[in-house]
Amino acid sequence: MKNIIAKSALAVASGLFSLSASALVLNEYNVFTVANYTHGNASVGGKVFVGGDATIHGYMDVGLTLTPSSTLDTLVTVGDINSPGGGFNVEAGNVVYGGSVSSNLNFNMNGGGTVRQESRAALTTQRDNMIAELNSTSNNYSNMASNGSLDRSGNTATFNYTGTQSTAVFNVNAEDVFQQNTGLNLNAGLAETVIINISTQNSGYNFVSGGGINFTNGFSNPNPDANNIGASNILWNFYDAEAVDFMGLDTFRGSILAMGASVYGNPTTDGTVAVKSLYQSRQIHNYTFVPPSEVPLPASVQFMLMGMAAFVGIRRWRKRKAAKAAIA
């Protein structure tokens, strides 16, 4: 009977691990907004999905690091694409919209793609499915038990992980991380993925970061090396924020997940930006988030697994016992 319960627990746990590791939108898109997206003459390295209307000031470069393709939808906008003057330099793929396009908007399709209109209802359904996935992802990560610590010494704040699991989880307050003139360090140890859950409760769910914040040791290089796991393996989950203003930050290393927040003043970002709405004024580089293969489960889920496994195991044991009795 012990073997039956153990096998049942493994099956249930495997299902939850796969659910927790699901973050496909974060891996596919460089920018995702639930609602509107305002672009201020900057660039995005990868794909963009706008859940509302897109407003472009000046020129936007999109798909800079993608392979040119006529089958790739690089910029998708559920609503309208507006511009007081300017346009797009699309380096790969197509532009898709569900509403209307400003008559004075220019499209330079340098990657062999086209501009086309699709059903707004179909695009809305696609958006809503991705919103559901991202909300689930944010909720799953925010409920993970912390297994790392944030240690501050003077103007240096260090994320320290000394465990043996492949995913490091930090549950911290925004004010403890983004203080004025702070150098941020990361010691990821053996971790392959870092999840940083940021609460903005102390600032009333609306957070304005301090200026002069620098990403230093462990965050200094967007690509993995001997002392750095890489920007694609770091996720900042602003799970309870309603508004985030990054003010004078020059660089942000890792993906930003803030499904309930309007985000302003974004720094040059190495990672995916998935938010409620976005005003972009700096570059967003195509280091899309690679979800972990597994994440630590919170104690409540562990107890649930044990209960479910015991229930399933006992039922199987009783069926086998009844079958043997019938044969006898």
LOVEX-823968 format. One record per residue (C-alpha): residue number from 1; chain; x, y, z; residue in three letters. Coordinates in nm, 4 decimals. Example, Ala and Ser with C-alpha at 12.3 -4.5 7.8 and 13.67 -1.06 7.14 Angstrom:
# residues 2
[pt 1; 'A'; [1.2300; -0.4500; 0.7800]; 'Ala']
[pt 2; 'A'; [1.3670; -0.1060; 0.7140]; 'Ser']
***
This chain:
# residues 328
[pt 1; 'A'; [0.0000; 0.0000; 0.0000]; 'Met']
[pt 2; 'A'; [0.2898; 0.2372; 0.0697]; 'Lys']
[pt 3; 'A'; [0.4072; 0.1932; -0.2901]; 'Asn']
[pt 4; 'A'; [0.0604; 0.2810; -0.4213]; 'Ile']
[pt 5; 'A'; [0.0484; 0.6021; -0.2153]; 'Ile']
[pt 6; 'A'; [0.4001; 0.6970; -0.3207]; 'Ala']
[pt 7; 'A'; [0.3194; 0.6487; -0.6906]; 'Lys']
[pt 8; 'A'; [-0.0020; 0.8499; -0.6520]; 'Ser']
[pt 9; 'A'; [0.1849; 1.1343; -0.4824]; 'Ala']
[pt 10; 'A'; [0.4413; 1.1388; -0.7609]; 'Leu']
[pt 11; 'A'; [0.1717; 1.1597; -1.0290]; 'Ala']
[pt 12; 'A'; [-0.0077; 1.4482; -0.8567]; 'Val']
[pt 13; 'A'; [0.3181; 1.6310; -0.7856]; 'Ala']
[pt 14; 'A'; [0.4282; 1.5964; -1.1469]; 'Ser']
[pt 15; 'A'; [0.1066; 1.7617; -1.2624]; 'Gly']
[pt 16; 'A'; [0.1516; 2.0550; -1.0245]; 'Leu']
[pt 17; 'A'; [0.5168; 2.0963; -1.1193]; 'Phe']
[pt 18; 'A'; [0.4213; 2.1241; -1.4854]; 'Ser']
[pt 19; 'A'; [0.1486; 2.3767; -1.4030]; 'Leu']
[pt 20; 'A'; [0.3863; 2.5842; -1.1925]; 'Ser']
[pt 21; 'A'; [0.6476; 2.5823; -1.4665]; 'Ala']
[pt 22; 'A'; [0.3993; 2.7102; -1.7246]; 'Ser']
[pt 23; 'A'; [0.5001; 3.0582; -1.8403]; 'Ala']
[pt 24; 'A'; [0.4835; 3.0243; -2.2146]; 'Leu']
[pt 25; 'A'; [0.3675; 3.3816; -2.2841]; 'Val']
[pt 26; 'A'; [0.6684; 3.5161; -2.0957]; 'Leu']
[pt 27; 'A'; [0.8913; 3.3008; -2.3129]; 'Asn']
[pt 28; 'A'; [0.7268; 3.3957; -2.6436]; 'Glu']
[pt 29; 'A'; [0.6712; 3.7705; -2.6115]; 'Tyr']
[pt 30; 'A'; [0.9135; 4.0482; -2.5268]; 'Asn']
[pt 31; 'A'; [0.6245; 4.2822; -2.4362]; 'Val']
[pt 32; 'A'; [0.2684; 4.1946; -2.3325]; 'Phe']
[pt 33; 'A'; [0.0057; 4.4398; -2.2121]; 'Thr']
[pt 34; 'A'; [-0.3427; 4.3675; -2.0855]; 'Val']
[pt 35; 'A'; [-0.4586; 4.7124; -2.1946]; 'Ala']
[pt 36; 'A'; [-0.2911; 5.0074; -2.3676]; 'Asn']
[pt 37; 'A'; [0.0684; 5.0497; -2.4775]; 'Tyr']
[pt 38; 'A'; [0.2351; 5.3853; -2.5361]; 'Thr']
[pt 39; 'A'; [0.5697; 5.3886; -2.7092]; 'His']
[pt 40; 'A'; [0.8099; 5.6803; -2.7002]; 'Gly']
[pt 41; 'A'; [1.0618; 5.6446; -2.9816]; 'Asn']
[pt 42; 'A'; [1.2491; 5.3366; -2.8552]; 'Ala']
[pt 43; 'A'; [1.2886; 4.9715; -2.9592]; 'Ser']
[pt 44; 'A'; [1.1839; 4.6173; -2.8730]; 'Val']
[pt 45; 'A'; [1.4064; 4.3244; -2.9653]; 'Gly']
[pt 46; 'A'; [1.1352; 4.0599; -2.9821]; 'Gly']
[pt 47; 'A'; [0.7598; 4.0155; -3.0278]; 'Lys']
[pt 48; 'A'; [0.4913; 4.2498; -2.8903]; 'Val']
[pt 49; 'A'; [0.1275; 4.1778; -2.7990]; 'Phe']
[pt 50; 'A'; [-0.0927; 4.4749; -2.7073]; 'Val']
[pt 51; 'A'; [-0.4222; 4.3899; -2.5411]; 'Gly']
[pt 52; 'A'; [-0.5730; 4.7345; -2.6000]; 'Gly']
[pt 53; 'A'; [-0.4646; 5.0260; -2.8195]; 'Asp']
[pt 54; 'A'; [-0.1075; 5.1104; -2.9209]; 'Ala']
[pt 55; 'A'; [0.0035; 5.4732; -2.9456]; 'Thr']
[pt 56; 'A'; [0.3368; 5.5462; -3.1128]; 'Ile']
[pt 57; 'A'; [0.5315; 5.8686; -3.0685]; 'His']
[pt 58; 'A'; [0.8134; 5.8965; -3.3229]; 'Gly']
[pt 59; 'A'; [0.9430; 5.5688; -3.4638]; 'Tyr']
[pt 60; 'A'; [0.9353; 5.2267; -3.3058]; 'Met']
[pt 61; 'A'; [1.1830; 4.9530; -3.3976]; 'Asp']
[pt 62; 'A'; [1.0394; 4.6067; -3.3340]; 'Val']
[pt 63; 'A'; [1.1721; 4.2550; -3.3887]; 'Gly']
[pt 64; 'A'; [1.5352; 4.3670; -3.3965]; 'Leu']
[pt 65; 'A'; [1.6786; 4.0291; -3.2937]; 'Thr']
[pt 66; 'A'; [1.4256; 3.8031; -3.4686]; 'Leu']
[pt 67; 'A'; [1.4896; 3.6060; -3.7859]; 'Thr']
[pt 68; 'A'; [1.3058; 3.7665; -4.0797]; 'Pro']
[pt 69; 'A'; [0.9931; 3.5684; -4.1631]; 'Ser']
[pt 70; 'A'; [0.6682; 3.6318; -4.3475]; 'Ser']
[pt 71; 'A'; [0.4799; 3.3898; -4.1181]; 'Thr']
[pt 72; 'A'; [0.5795; 3.5525; -3.7882]; 'Leu']
[pt 73; 'A'; [0.3352; 3.7942; -3.6231]; 'Asp']
[pt 74; 'A'; [0.5773; 4.0324; -3.4557]; 'Thr']
[pt 75; 'A'; [0.3398; 4.3092; -3.3456]; 'Leu']
[pt 76; 'A'; [-0.0191; 4.2212; -3.2564]; 'Val']
[pt 77; 'A'; [-0.2631; 4.4873; -3.1353]; 'Thr']
[pt 78; 'A'; [-0.6158; 4.3924; -3.0333]; 'Val']
[pt 79; 'A'; [-0.7388; 4.7508; -3.0731]; 'Gly']
[pt 80; 'A'; [-0.6200; 5.0533; -3.2700]; 'Asp']
[pt 81; 'A'; [-0.2721; 5.1638; -3.3679]; 'Ile']
[pt 82; 'A'; [-0.2487; 5.5399; -3.3279]; 'Asn']
[pt 83; 'A'; [0.0258; 5.7879; -3.4006]; 'Ser']
[pt 84; 'A'; [0.0438; 6.1685; -3.4110]; 'Pro']
[pt 85; 'A'; [0.3248; 6.1167; -3.6628]; 'Gly']
[pt 86; 'A'; [0.5865; 5.8483; -3.7075]; 'Gly']
[pt 87; 'A'; [0.5694; 5.4757; -3.7565]; 'Gly']
[pt 88; 'A'; [0.7342; 5.1356; -3.7343]; 'Phe']
[pt 89; 'A'; [1.0537; 4.9791; -3.8508]; 'Asn']
[pt 90; 'A'; [0.9553; 4.6115; -3.8466]; 'Val']
[pt 91; 'A'; [1.2701; 4.4026; -3.8821]; 'Glu']
[pt 92; 'A'; [1.0972; 4.0639; -3.8901]; 'Ala']
[pt 93; 'A'; [0.7457; 3.9418; -3.9516]; 'Gly']
[pt 94; 'A'; [0.4012; 4.0979; -3.9664]; 'Asn']
[pt 95; 'A'; [0.1885; 4.3650; -3.8023]; 'Val']
[pt 96; 'A'; [-0.1623; 4.2502; -3.7017]; 'Val']
[pt 97; 'A'; [-0.4395; 4.4737; -3.5653]; 'Tyr']
[pt 98; 'A'; [-0.8052; 4.4324; -3.4739]; 'Gly']
[pt 99; 'A'; [-0.9245; 4.7936; -3.4776]; 'Gly']
[pt 100; 'A'; [-0.8010; 5.0719; -3.7046]; 'Ser']
[pt 101; 'A'; [-0.4691; 5.2325; -3.8013]; 'Val']
[pt 102; 'A'; [-0.3910; 5.6054; -3.8181]; 'Ser']
[pt 103; 'A'; [-0.3754; 5.7226; -4.1774]; 'Ser']
[pt 104; 'A'; [-0.0439; 5.9058; -4.1224]; 'Asn']
[pt 105; 'A'; [0.1324; 5.6015; -3.9748]; 'Leu']
[pt 106; 'A'; [0.4244; 5.4620; -4.1755]; 'Asn']
[pt 107; 'A'; [0.5299; 5.0959; -4.1803]; 'Phe']
[pt 108; 'A'; [0.8786; 5.0007; -4.2969]; 'Asn']
[pt 109; 'A'; [0.8486; 4.6235; -4.3312]; 'Met']
[pt 110; 'A'; [1.2192; 4.5403; -4.3452]; 'Asn']
[pt 111; 'A'; [1.1728; 4.1733; -4.2587]; 'Gly']
[pt 112; 'A'; [0.9480; 4.0676; -4.5455]; 'Gly']
[pt 113; 'A'; [0.6202; 4.0833; -4.3540]; 'Gly']
[pt 114; 'A'; [0.2857; 4.2522; -4.4152]; 'Thr']
[pt 115; 'A'; [0.0299; 4.4671; -4.2311]; 'Val']
[pt 116; 'A'; [-0.3118; 4.3060; -4.1971]; 'Arg']
[pt 117; 'A'; [-0.6377; 4.3370; -4.0066]; 'Gln']
[pt 118; 'A'; [-0.7898; 4.0383; -3.8258]; 'Glu']
[pt 119; 'A'; [-1.1075; 3.9735; -3.6305]; 'Ser']
[pt 120; 'A'; [-1.1037; 4.1790; -3.3130]; 'Arg']
[pt 121; 'A'; [-1.3134; 3.9143; -3.1396]; 'Ala']
[pt 122; 'A'; [-1.0595; 3.6442; -3.2228]; 'Ala']
[pt 123; 'A'; [-0.7704; 3.8599; -3.1046]; 'Leu']
[pt 124; 'A'; [-0.9616; 3.9383; -2.7831]; 'Thr']
[pt 125; 'A'; [-1.0038; 3.5669; -2.7136]; 'Thr']
[pt 126; 'A'; [-0.6324; 3.5125; -2.7749]; 'Gln']
[pt 127; 'A'; [-0.5514; 3.7970; -2.5363]; 'Arg']
[pt 128; 'A'; [-0.7864; 3.6699; -2.2641]; 'Asp']
[pt 129; 'A'; [-0.6330; 3.3225; -2.2767]; 'Asn']
[pt 130; 'A'; [-0.2856; 3.4691; -2.2311]; 'Met']
[pt 131; 'A'; [-0.4051; 3.6945; -1.9475]; 'Ile']
[pt 132; 'A'; [-0.5425; 3.3883; -1.7677]; 'Ala']
[pt 133; 'A'; [-0.2095; 3.2091; -1.8070]; 'Glu']
[pt 134; 'A'; [-0.0070; 3.5056; -1.6851]; 'Leu']
[pt 135; 'A'; [-0.2347; 3.5662; -1.3851]; 'Asn']
[pt 136; 'A'; [-0.2030; 3.1997; -1.2932]; 'Ser']
[pt 137; 'A'; [0.1755; 3.2159; -1.3332]; 'Thr']
[pt 138; 'A'; [0.2005; 3.5248; -1.1124]; 'Ser']
[pt 139; 'A'; [-0.0251; 3.3714; -0.8473]; 'Asn']
[pt 140; 'A'; [0.1645; 3.0410; -0.8469]; 'Asn']
[pt 141; 'A'; [0.4998; 3.2109; -0.8023]; 'Tyr']
[pt 142; 'A'; [0.3747; 3.4528; -0.5354]; 'Ser']
[pt 143; 'A'; [0.2586; 3.1583; -0.3243]; 'Asn']
[pt 144; 'A'; [0.5950; 2.9839; -0.3325]; 'Met']
[pt 145; 'A'; [0.7754; 2.9623; -0.0007]; 'Ala']
[pt 146; 'A'; [1.0892; 3.1750; 0.0138]; 'Ser']
[pt 147; 'A'; [1.4137; 2.9786; 0.0243]; 'Asn']
[pt 148; 'A'; [1.6556; 3.2716; -0.0118]; 'Gly']
[pt 149; 'A'; [1.7268; 3.5900; 0.1816]; 'Ser']
[pt 150; 'A'; [1.7715; 3.9600; 0.1068]; 'Leu']
[pt 151; 'A'; [2.0625; 4.0999; 0.3059]; 'Asp']
[pt 152; 'A'; [2.1365; 4.4711; 0.3198]; 'Arg']
[pt 153; 'A'; [2.4654; 4.6332; 0.4197]; 'Ser']
[pt 154; 'A'; [2.4706; 5.0087; 0.3812]; 'Gly']
[pt 155; 'A'; [2.3790; 5.0930; 0.0232]; 'Asn']
[pt 156; 'A'; [2.4156; 4.7324; -0.0971]; 'Thr']
[pt 157; 'A'; [2.1276; 4.4841; -0.1079]; 'Ala']
[pt 158; 'A'; [2.2187; 4.1232; -0.1865]; 'Thr']
[pt 159; 'A'; [1.9904; 3.8359; -0.2818]; 'Phe']
[pt 160; 'A'; [2.1552; 3.5274; -0.1298]; 'Asn']
[pt 161; 'A'; [2.0659; 3.1667; -0.2105]; 'Tyr']
[pt 162; 'A'; [2.2582; 2.8772; -0.0574]; 'Thr']
[pt 163; 'A'; [2.0141; 2.5912; -0.1138]; 'Gly']
[pt 164; 'A'; [2.0332; 2.2940; -0.3473]; 'Thr']
[pt 165; 'A'; [1.7062; 2.3334; -0.5369]; 'Gln']
[pt 166; 'A'; [1.7151; 2.4517; -0.8977]; 'Ser']
[pt 167; 'A'; [1.4827; 2.7476; -0.8292]; 'Thr']
[pt 168; 'A'; [1.5637; 3.0249; -0.5820]; 'Ala']
[pt 169; 'A'; [1.2600; 3.2134; -0.4463]; 'Val']
[pt 170; 'A'; [1.2757; 3.5504; -0.2701]; 'Phe']
[pt 171; 'A'; [0.9667; 3.7104; -0.1108]; 'Asn']
[pt 172; 'A'; [1.0495; 4.0761; -0.0381]; 'Val']
[pt 173; 'A'; [0.9008; 4.4241; -0.0033]; 'Asn']
[pt 174; 'A'; [0.9626; 4.6776; -0.2798]; 'Ala']
[pt 175; 'A'; [1.0911; 4.9382; -0.0355]; 'Glu']
[pt 176; 'A'; [1.3603; 4.7014; 0.0923]; 'Asp']
[pt 177; 'A'; [1.4992; 4.6491; -0.2576]; 'Val']
[pt 178; 'A'; [1.4573; 4.9745; -0.4507]; 'Phe']
[pt 179; 'A'; [1.5938; 5.2235; -0.2002]; 'Gln']
[pt 180; 'A'; [1.7694; 5.5367; -0.3203]; 'Gln']
[pt 181; 'A'; [2.1294; 5.4829; -0.4422]; 'Asn']
[pt 182; 'A'; [2.1299; 5.1061; -0.3893]; 'Thr']
[pt 183; 'A'; [2.3576; 4.8536; -0.5551]; 'Gly']
[pt 184; 'A'; [2.1779; 4.5229; -0.6143]; 'Leu']
[pt 185; 'A'; [2.3779; 4.1983; -0.5980]; 'Asn']
[pt 186; 'A'; [2.2754; 3.8399; -0.6681]; 'Leu']
[pt 187; 'A'; [2.4381; 3.5253; -0.5324]; 'Asn']
[pt 188; 'A'; [2.2313; 3.2554; -0.7018]; 'Ala']
[pt 189; 'A'; [2.4444; 2.9624; -0.5871]; 'Gly']
[pt 190; 'A'; [2.3253; 2.6390; -0.7492]; 'Leu']
[pt 191; 'A'; [1.9972; 2.7881; -0.8708]; 'Ala']
[pt 192; 'A'; [1.9141; 2.7812; -1.2403]; 'Glu']
[pt 193; 'A'; [1.6178; 3.0171; -1.2032]; 'Thr']
[pt 194; 'A'; [1.5503; 3.3103; -0.9697]; 'Val']
[pt 195; 'A'; [1.1953; 3.4195; -0.8809]; 'Ile']
[pt 196; 'A'; [1.1740; 3.7506; -0.6918]; 'Ile']
[pt 197; 'A'; [0.8239; 3.8145; -0.5561]; 'Asn']
[pt 198; 'A'; [0.7846; 4.1863; -0.4881]; 'Ile']
[pt 199; 'A'; [0.5099; 4.3146; -0.2578]; 'Ser']
[pt 200; 'A'; [0.4146; 4.6832; -0.2744]; 'Thr']
[pt 201; 'A'; [0.1716; 4.6696; 0.0194]; 'Gln']
[pt 202; 'A'; [0.3673; 4.9154; 0.2316]; 'Asn']
[pt 203; 'A'; [0.3357; 5.1801; -0.0414]; 'Ser']
[pt 204; 'A'; [-0.0379; 5.1330; -0.0933]; 'Gly']
[pt 205; 'A'; [0.0031; 4.9097; -0.3990]; 'Tyr']
[pt 206; 'A'; [0.1444; 5.2041; -0.5964]; 'Asn']
[pt 207; 'A'; [0.5225; 5.2032; -0.6004]; 'Phe']
[pt 208; 'A'; [0.7756; 5.4657; -0.7069]; 'Val']
[pt 209; 'A'; [1.1324; 5.3367; -0.7022]; 'Ser']
[pt 210; 'A'; [1.4224; 5.5361; -0.5700]; 'Gly']
[pt 211; 'A'; [1.6804; 5.6736; -0.8117]; 'Gly']
[pt 212; 'A'; [2.0456; 5.5789; -0.8477]; 'Gly']
[pt 213; 'A'; [1.9827; 5.2033; -0.8343]; 'Ile']
[pt 214; 'A'; [2.2431; 4.9861; -1.0054]; 'Asn']
[pt 215; 'A'; [2.2388; 4.6167; -1.0924]; 'Phe']
[pt 216; 'A'; [2.5897; 4.5010; -0.9977]; 'Thr']
[pt 217; 'A'; [2.7507; 4.1660; -0.9079]; 'Asn']
[pt 218; 'A'; [2.5442; 3.8724; -1.0297]; 'Gly']
[pt 219; 'A'; [2.3159; 4.1060; -1.2255]; 'Phe']
[pt 220; 'A'; [2.5895; 4.2835; -1.4197]; 'Ser']
[pt 221; 'A'; [2.5873; 4.0685; -1.7340]; 'Asn']
[pt 222; 'A'; [2.2639; 3.9742; -1.9143]; 'Pro']
[pt 223; 'A'; [2.4210; 3.6526; -2.0433]; 'Asn']
[pt 224; 'A'; [2.5053; 3.3565; -1.8168]; 'Pro']
[pt 225; 'A'; [2.8678; 3.3161; -1.7124]; 'Asp']
[pt 226; 'A'; [3.0621; 3.1784; -1.4159]; 'Ala']
[pt 227; 'A'; [2.9047; 3.4313; -1.1770]; 'Asn']
[pt 228; 'A'; [2.5714; 3.5043; -1.3431]; 'Asn']
[pt 229; 'A'; [2.2694; 3.2894; -1.4373]; 'Ile']
[pt 230; 'A'; [2.1547; 3.5320; -1.7067]; 'Gly']
[pt 231; 'A'; [1.8640; 3.7732; -1.7512]; 'Ala']
[pt 232; 'A'; [1.6405; 3.5078; -1.9125]; 'Ser']
[pt 233; 'A'; [1.6399; 3.3117; -1.5856]; 'Asn']
[pt 234; 'A'; [1.5327; 3.5971; -1.3560]; 'Ile']
[pt 235; 'A'; [1.1702; 3.7012; -1.2972]; 'Leu']
[pt 236; 'A'; [1.0500; 3.9968; -1.0884]; 'Trp']
[pt 237; 'A'; [0.6880; 3.9275; -0.9923]; 'Asn']
[pt 238; 'A'; [0.5121; 4.2498; -0.8795]; 'Phe']
[pt 239; 'A'; [0.2070; 4.0447; -0.7911]; 'Tyr']
[pt 240; 'A'; [0.0072; 4.3026; -0.5916]; 'Asp']
[pt 241; 'A'; [0.1081; 4.6315; -0.7566]; 'Ala']
[pt 242; 'A'; [-0.1407; 4.8668; -0.9206]; 'Glu']
[pt 243; 'A'; [0.1152; 5.1187; -1.0471]; 'Ala']
[pt 244; 'A'; [0.4947; 5.1040; -1.0741]; 'Val']
[pt 245; 'A'; [0.7175; 5.3984; -1.1637]; 'Asp']
[pt 246; 'A'; [1.0821; 5.3087; -1.2149]; 'Phe']
[pt 247; 'A'; [1.1868; 5.6754; -1.2273]; 'Met']
[pt 248; 'A'; [1.5607; 5.7139; -1.2850]; 'Gly']
[pt 249; 'A'; [1.6621; 5.3485; -1.3214]; 'Leu']
[pt 250; 'A'; [1.8951; 5.3131; -1.6195]; 'Asp']
[pt 251; 'A'; [1.8932; 4.9329; -1.6465]; 'Thr']
[pt 252; 'A'; [1.6702; 4.6503; -1.5305]; 'Phe']
[pt 253; 'A'; [1.7970; 4.2930; -1.5425]; 'Arg']
[pt 254; 'A'; [1.5327; 4.0186; -1.5711]; 'Gly']
[pt 255; 'A'; [1.1673; 3.9936; -1.6730]; 'Ser']
[pt 256; 'A'; [0.8935; 4.2063; -1.5160]; 'Ile']
[pt 257; 'A'; [0.5537; 4.0496; -1.4396]; 'Leu']
[pt 258; 'A'; [0.2990; 4.3009; -1.3056]; 'Ala']
[pt 259; 'A'; [-0.0423; 4.2031; -1.4383]; 'Met']
[pt 260; 'A'; [-0.2378; 4.4521; -1.2276]; 'Gly']
[pt 261; 'A'; [-0.0036; 4.7482; -1.2697]; 'Ala']
[pt 262; 'A'; [0.0398; 5.0434; -1.4990]; 'Ser']
[pt 263; 'A'; [0.4152; 5.0746; -1.5513]; 'Val']
[pt 264; 'A'; [0.5911; 5.4030; -1.6252]; 'Tyr']
[pt 265; 'A'; [0.9457; 5.5187; -1.6835]; 'Gly']
[pt 266; 'A'; [1.0758; 5.1778; -1.7748]; 'Asn']
[pt 267; 'A'; [1.4545; 5.1513; -1.7795]; 'Pro']
[pt 268; 'A'; [1.6458; 4.9693; -2.0523]; 'Thr']
[pt 269; 'A'; [1.5234; 4.6186; -1.9772]; 'Thr']
[pt 270; 'A'; [1.6809; 4.2792; -2.0418]; 'Asp']
[pt 271; 'A'; [1.3758; 4.0559; -2.0263]; 'Gly']
[pt 272; 'A'; [1.0048; 4.0248; -2.0932]; 'Thr']
[pt 273; 'A'; [0.7710; 4.3000; -1.9720]; 'Val']
[pt 274; 'A'; [0.4170; 4.1685; -1.9032]; 'Ala']
[pt 275; 'A'; [0.1988; 4.4334; -1.7375]; 'Val']
[pt 276; 'A'; [-0.1478; 4.5886; -1.7343]; 'Lys']
[pt 277; 'A'; [-0.0366; 4.8934; -1.9327]; 'Ser']
[pt 278; 'A'; [0.3007; 5.0313; -2.0321]; 'Leu']
[pt 279; 'A'; [0.4561; 5.3638; -2.1221]; 'Tyr']
[pt 280; 'A'; [0.7863; 5.2678; -2.2815]; 'Gln']
[pt 281; 'A'; [1.0611; 5.5225; -2.3263]; 'Ser']
[pt 282; 'A'; [1.3704; 5.2998; -2.3298]; 'Arg']
[pt 283; 'A'; [1.4853; 4.9833; -2.5077]; 'Gln']
[pt 284; 'A'; [1.3536; 4.6382; -2.4194]; 'Ile']
[pt 285; 'A'; [1.6000; 4.3641; -2.5133]; 'His']
[pt 286; 'A'; [1.4876; 4.0180; -2.6195]; 'Asn']
[pt 287; 'A'; [1.5862; 3.8124; -2.3130]; 'Tyr']
[pt 288; 'A'; [1.2497; 3.6401; -2.2763]; 'Thr']
[pt 289; 'A'; [1.1923; 3.4485; -1.9542]; 'Phe']
[pt 290; 'A'; [1.2743; 3.0773; -1.9519]; 'Val']
[pt 291; 'A'; [1.0385; 2.9147; -1.6977]; 'Pro']
[pt 292; 'A'; [1.1921; 2.6759; -1.4447]; 'Pro']
[pt 293; 'A'; [1.1543; 2.3031; -1.4934]; 'Ser']
[pt 294; 'A'; [1.0348; 2.2832; -1.1336]; 'Glu']
[pt 295; 'A'; [0.9625; 2.5204; -0.8482]; 'Val']
[pt 296; 'A'; [0.9516; 2.4685; -0.4709]; 'Pro']
[pt 297; 'A'; [0.6013; 2.3887; -0.3509]; 'Leu']
[pt 298; 'A'; [0.4511; 2.5770; -0.0548]; 'Pro']
[pt 299; 'A'; [0.3748; 2.3761; 0.2578]; 'Ala']
[pt 300; 'A'; [-0.0016; 2.4006; 0.1990]; 'Ser']
[pt 301; 'A'; [0.0361; 2.2315; -0.1402]; 'Val']
[pt 302; 'A'; [0.2670; 1.9684; 0.0044]; 'Gln']
[pt 303; 'A'; [0.0035; 1.8752; 0.2644]; 'Phe']
[pt 304; 'A'; [-0.2631; 1.8733; -0.0072]; 'Met']
[pt 305; 'A'; [-0.0488; 1.6360; -0.2138]; 'Leu']
[pt 306; 'A'; [-0.0080; 1.4045; 0.0820]; 'Met']
[pt 307; 'A'; [-0.3837; 1.3990; 0.1432]; 'Gly']
[pt 308; 'A'; [-0.4688; 1.3451; -0.2230]; 'Met']
[pt 309; 'A'; [-0.2084; 1.0712; -0.2560]; 'Ala']
[pt 310; 'A'; [-0.3347; 0.8936; 0.0546]; 'Ala']
[pt 311; 'A'; [-0.6956; 0.9139; -0.0678]; 'Phe']
[pt 312; 'A'; [-0.6098; 0.7805; -0.4148]; 'Val']
[pt 313; 'A'; [-0.3826; 0.5140; -0.2696]; 'Gly']
[pt 314; 'A'; [-0.6423; 0.3859; -0.0224]; 'Ile']
[pt 315; 'A'; [-0.9068; 0.3652; -0.2945]; 'Arg']
[pt 316; 'A'; [-0.6755; 0.1615; -0.5173]; 'Arg']
[pt 317; 'A'; [-0.5797; -0.0648; -0.2265]; 'Trp']
[pt 318; 'A'; [-0.9470; -0.1300; -0.1407]; 'Arg']
[pt 319; 'A'; [-1.0286; -0.2132; -0.5034]; 'Lys']
[pt 320; 'A'; [-0.7411; -0.4602; -0.5207]; 'Arg']
[pt 321; 'A'; [-0.8427; -0.6153; -0.1908]; 'Lys']
[pt 322; 'A'; [-1.2052; -0.6491; -0.3063]; 'Ala']
[pt 323; 'A'; [-1.0920; -0.8046; -0.6367]; 'Ala']
[pt 324; 'A'; [-0.8804; -1.0635; -0.4563]; 'Lys']
[pt 325; 'A'; [-1.1684; -1.1477; -0.2229]; 'Ala']
[pt 326; 'A'; [-1.4027; -1.1991; -0.5202]; 'Ala']
[pt 327; 'A'; [-1.1561; -1.4398; -0.6844]; 'Ile']
[pt 328; 'A'; [-1.1143; -1.6347; -0.3631]; 'Ala']
***
